[in-house]
Amino acid sequence: MFPEQYSFKSLIGKMESVSRSASAVHLPAYLIENAEKFKFLLLGGCQRSPE
């Protein structure tokens, strides 16, 4: 078996930075239509209370 070409850290380093967007243009229509069901996938939808 060949050794891994890249480590996870090196792959992330090679990726261009992804800018955050509050726009929902890039999201699938089903996700937008069922936003309450999938709010953990949307911006600001995964809020956890501090313990």
C-alpha positions as CSV (number, residue, x, y, z in Angstrom):
1,M,0.0,0.0,0.0
2,F,1.3,3.4,-0.9
3,P,1.9,6.0,1.8
4,E,-0.5,8.9,2.0
5,Q,0.4,11.8,-0.3
6,Y,-1.0,14.5,2.0
7,S,-1.8,14.8,5.6
8,F,-5.1,16.4,6.7
9,K,-3.2,19.5,7.9
10,S,-1.3,19.9,4.6
11,L,-4.6,19.6,2.6
12,I,-6.3,22.3,4.6
13,G,-3.2,24.5,4.1
14,K,-3.5,24.0,0.3
15,M,-7.1,25.0,0.2
16,E,-8.0,28.6,-0.5
17,S,-9.7,30.3,2.3
18,V,-13.5,30.1,2.1
19,S,-15.3,33.3,2.9
20,R,-18.3,33.1,5.1
21,S,-21.5,34.3,3.5
22,A,-24.9,35.1,5.0
23,S,-26.5,34.6,1.6
24,A,-28.6,31.5,1.0
25,V,-28.1,31.5,-2.8
26,H,-25.7,28.6,-2.7
27,L,-28.0,26.4,-0.6
28,P,-30.3,23.7,-2.0
29,A,-34.0,24.7,-2.2
30,Y,-35.0,21.8,0.1
31,L,-32.8,23.0,2.8
32,I,-34.2,26.5,2.6
33,E,-37.8,25.3,2.5
34,N,-37.2,23.1,5.6
35,A,-34.9,25.5,7.4
36,E,-36.5,24.8,10.8
37,K,-35.7,21.1,10.5
38,F,-32.1,21.7,9.3
39,K,-31.3,24.9,11.3
40,F,-28.1,23.3,12.6
41,L,-26.7,23.5,9.0
42,L,-27.5,27.2,8.6
43,L,-25.5,30.2,9.7
44,G,-26.1,30.9,13.4
45,G,-28.4,27.8,13.7
46,C,-26.1,25.8,15.9
47,Q,-26.0,27.8,19.1
48,R,-24.9,25.9,22.2
49,S,-25.4,27.1,25.7
50,P,-22.2,27.4,27.8
51,E,-21.9,24.7,30.5
